[in-house]
């Protein structure tokens, strides 16, 4: 079972956290390489990144990809998220857990930006 | 002349601000409906949103689209950015200035997320 953990920062504003949970659900409804999609939060919301990974493992995942839903490579992307992921590697040493590039690195973002801008012009 | 103002939050980390400036430059190199692309920052970096809009107007823009490069509809997207845009409307009353949906509203984000995730799996 292949799992994707979609990582957001987490917010004091619960509606923002729900946006991420709904995005994970919308992704789960799509056909993709992934059998299950789990939201995970760096701080201020639940589940934490380690807990999301643990849940994926408990559900039977034998391949886990963690992707930061972030636009820029700040400290959270460069240090904090990798550290959270590393914190469960020993505990789940039989399951490969890989970090995907953060969203902001995707070249296709430019196409989306133009689509959004042109649709309102 | 049609202008796009790409609005980011702004960061104390200048490398993050440069990422946005480079994104605006990369967009400018693409063929699109827009003749010029301007970065603008809500806080912590220059130019401000009003200054970016003023520069577009001074460059001859007669149609300006402002797009929030944000993933969620927090206070910045809902209130602060529209207020910054409104602050120059009287001054530039002969130029239409429109707000595009924020990036996070784009349906195509899901495709990008899967592409990123699958490329690392």
Boltz contact constraints between the chains, C-beta under 6 A:
constraints:
  - contact:
      token1: [A, 4]
      token2: [B, 117]
      max_distance: 6.0
  - contact:
      token1: [A, 16]
      token2: [B, 72]
      max_distance: 6.0
  - contact:
      token1: [A, 16]
      token2: [B, 74]
      max_distance: 6.0
  - contact:
      token1: [A, 19]
      token2: [B, 72]
      max_distance: 6.0
  - contact:
      token1: [A, 27]
      token2: [B, 110]
      max_distance: 6.0
  - contact:
      token1: [A, 32]
      token2: [B, 114]
      max_distance: 6.0
  - contact:
      token1: [A, 33]
      token2: [B, 118]
      max_distance: 6.0
  - contact:
      token1: [A, 65]
      token2: [B, 117]
      max_distance: 6.0
  - contact:
      token1: [A, 65]
      token2: [B, 121]
      max_distance: 6.0
  - contact:
      token1: [A, 67]
      token2: [B, 117]
      max_distance: 6.0
  - contact:
      token1: [A, 72]
      token2: [B, 16]
      max_distance: 6.0
  - contact:
      token1: [A, 72]
      token2: [B, 19]
      max_distance: 6.0
  - contact:
      token1: [A, 74]
      token2: [B, 16]
      max_distance: 6.0
  - contact:
      token1: [A, 98]
      token2: [B, 120]
      max_distance: 6.0
  - contact:
      token1: [A, 100]
      token2: [B, 116]
      max_distance: 6.0
  - contact:
      token1: [A, 100]
      token2: [B, 117]
      max_distance: 6.0
  - contact:
      token1: [A, 100]
      token2: [B, 120]
      max_distance: 6.0
  - contact:
      token1: [A, 101]
      token2: [B, 116]
      max_distance: 6.0
  - contact:
      token1: [A, 106]
      token2: [B, 112]
      max_distance: 6.0
  - contact:
      token1: [A, 106]
      token2: [B, 116]
      max_distance: 6.0
  - contact:
      token1: [A, 108]
      token2: [B, 112]
      max_distance: 6.0
  - contact:
      token1: [A, 110]
      token2: [B, 27]
      max_distance: 6.0
  - contact:
      token1: [A, 112]
      token2: [B, 106]
      max_distance: 6.0
  - contact:
      token1: [A, 112]
      token2: [B, 108]
      max_distance: 6.0
  - contact:
      token1: [A, 114]
      token2: [B, 32]
      max_distance: 6.0
  - contact:
      token1: [A, 116]
      token2: [B, 100]
      max_distance: 6.0
  - contact:
      token1: [A, 116]
      token2: [B, 101]
      max_distance: 6.0
  - contact:
      token1: [A, 116]
      token2: [B, 106]
      max_distance: 6.0
  - contact:
      token1: [A, 117]
      token2: [B, 4]
      max_distance: 6.0
  - contact:
      token1: [A, 117]
      token2: [B, 65]
      max_distance: 6.0
  - contact:
      token1: [A, 117]
      token2: [B, 67]
      max_distance: 6.0
  - contact:
      token1: [A, 117]
      token2: [B, 100]
      max_distance: 6.0
  - contact:
      token1: [A, 118]
      token2: [B, 33]
      max_distance: 6.0
  - contact:
      token1: [A, 120]
      token2: [B, 98]
      max_distance: 6.0
  - contact:
      token1: [A, 120]
      token2: [B, 100]
      max_distance: 6.0
  - contact:
      token1: [A, 121]
      token2: [B, 65]
      max_distance: 6.0
